[in-house]
Amino acid sequence: MSDADQHNRTMNLNAHYAWSFALWASAEAARTSGNLVLAPIGYYYSAFHSAYAYLNAVPGIAPTTFERMGHQPLSNLIEQHLGGDLQKDFDEMRDLREAINYLGMGSAEGKLRVLRGHPLRFGTAAQSASLNDMISRARNKSRGFITTTLDRMAALPSKAVDTFPKRGDTNENWLLEYMQEDIYLGLMSDDMRGKAVSVVRELLA
């Protein structure tokens, strides 16, 4: 691996984990404020970027693989390099996100019912879950997905991971570099930025 390739992988790893954490914190803010539409979108994309970051550091995956990475190709890479269980969790979070973005996964009549005040639900008529239940499920799956990629990343034989803190590491240089002013300055209020950094500390604990 050339020095230039190593440098690019390192930058991608840190940038996409930072964005993953920003999206997780945004999703948490949406959920706690009662914005049930935006929360699962943030949870899904948080998992998306953590997967992208992890896979970018896996030796043997060509850098060109990540050019204009789509949802299904990323899901396929997750299955190959992180396993079928995490792929299923990723795909479920994606289904929920798409259902919200595209007004449910049912018939046109069902979508119209939602617009007329009926609850947005997911699954079959016999086995369906409310939006609230699915958000809770998406939150748990997203958190588990992120922490699993962090744990797996620590074991990768790649110099790209050397700049990233391991879970349980009390060295906060990475937080000071990536998660304070730069990434949140244009995204969140001063109050939310402080809470977001606390969320990231918890993920890295």
N, C-alpha and C positions, 0 to 999 in steps of 0.2 A: 504494500500500500504506500503510495507516494505521500510526501509531507503535505502537499496541497489537498489530497483526498482526506487525509486524517484531520486536517484543519477544518475542512468543510463539514465533515461528519460531527466534529466536536461542536461547531457552531449550531448545526441543525439540532443536535441532541439537546443542548441547553435552551435554544430558542423555543422548540416545540414543547418541552416540559414546562417552561415558563408560561407559555400560552395555554397549555392544558390546565395549569393551576389557576390561571386568570379566569378561565371558563368555569372551572369548578366553583371558585369563589363567587362568580356572577350567578351561577345556578343556585347556590346556597342562599344568596341574597334574594333572588326571585322567589324561591320556595318559602323562606321565612316571612316575606312580605305578602305572601298570598298570590303571587303571580304564577298561576299553575300552568300557563301556556309556555312561558319562557324557560322554566326550570328544567324540564326534561330535554330541551334542545341543548342547553348548556351542559348537562350531564353527558349526553351522547358525544358532543364535540370535544369535551374534556378527555373522554376515553379515546376518541379518534386521534388526538394529538399526542397522547401518551404512547399509543401504539406506534405512531409514526416516529416518535423520538426513539423508542426502544429499537425498532427494526432498523432504523438508520445506523445504529451502532453495531448491528450484528455483522460480523465478518462474513464475507462471501456473498452478501446481497449488493449488487452493483448500484452505485449512486444514481444511475439513470432510471432505476426502478421507481424512484420517488418523484420523477417529473410528472406533474399534473396527476398526482395520485387520486384515484377515485375510491368510492366507498366499497364496491365489491372487490376490486383488486386488493385493497387493504385487508378486507375480511379474509380473503384467501391466504394472504401472508400471515395473518394472525393464526389461522389454523395450522399452517406449516411450521411456524416457529414458536408459537405460544400454546398451541393445543386446541382441541375441539371444544372444550368447556368454555374457554374464554371467547372463542369465536361465537358460540351460541349466545353468551351474554352480550357481546358486541352487537350481534344481529338483532337481539331483542330490543336493545336500546335504540338501535336504528329504526326498527319498526314503529316504536312509540313516537320517535321524533317525526317520522314521515307521516304517521297518522295525524299528528297535530298540525304539521305544515300543510297537509292536503285534506284537512277536514274529515278525518276518520278514514277507516278502511272498508267501509260497507257500501251499501247501495246509494244511489242518488237520493232516494226517499229518506234513507237514514241520515244523510248529510243535511237534508232540509229540516228534518226533525231537530237536529242539533241547533240550527239557526233559529228555530222557533222555541228554544228554551229547554229541550230535553237534554239530559246529561250525555256527555261524550264518553263512550265506553269502548273497551277493546276486547277482542276475542270473539268467540262464537256466542250465539244467543244462549246456549246451554251453560257455557262457562265464560263469563265475561267479568272484567274487573273495571272498577271505576277509575276515573282519571287520578283521583287522590291515591288510590292503591298502586297504580302503575308508576306514579311519580316516586313513591316510596321505594318501589322495586328498582326503578331506574337509578335512584340515588345509591342504593346499596350495591348494585352491580357496578356502577361507575367507580365508586370508591374502591371496591375490591379489585377491579380491573387495574386502576392506577397503581395501587400499592403492590399488586403482583408484578407489574412491569418494573417497578422500582426495585423489587427484590431480585427479579431475574436479571436486571441490568447489572447489578453489583457483581454478578458472577461471570459477566461476559469477558472474554479475553481480548479486550479492545482498549486502546489508549484513549478513545473518545470518552470513555466513562470516567476517566481519572479526574476530570474537572468538576464532576457532579457529586453532590454529597450522598453518602449512603444513608439509608434509614437508620435513625438512632444516633447519627453524627451530630454533635452539639456545635460544630463549627458553622457559624452563620454567614460566612463570607459570601456563599452563593446567594442567600436571601438578600443580602445587602447589595449585591451586584445586579440581580435580575428582578427581584420582586418588590422593590420599594418604589422609588420615584419613576423610573423609566416606563415600566410596562403599565402601571396603573394611573399615571398622571393624567392621561387623556380619557380614561375609561370610567373612573369612579370618583366619588366625592372623597374628601380627606378622611372622613369617618369610615367609609367603606374600605379604603386602602389599608387602614390599620387592621380591620377585621380580616381582610383578605390575607394579609401576611400571617395572622394567627392561624388561619385555616391551613396554610401551606406548612407552617411549623408542625401542625398536628399530623398532616399527611407524611411528613418526613420523620416523625418521632419513632 
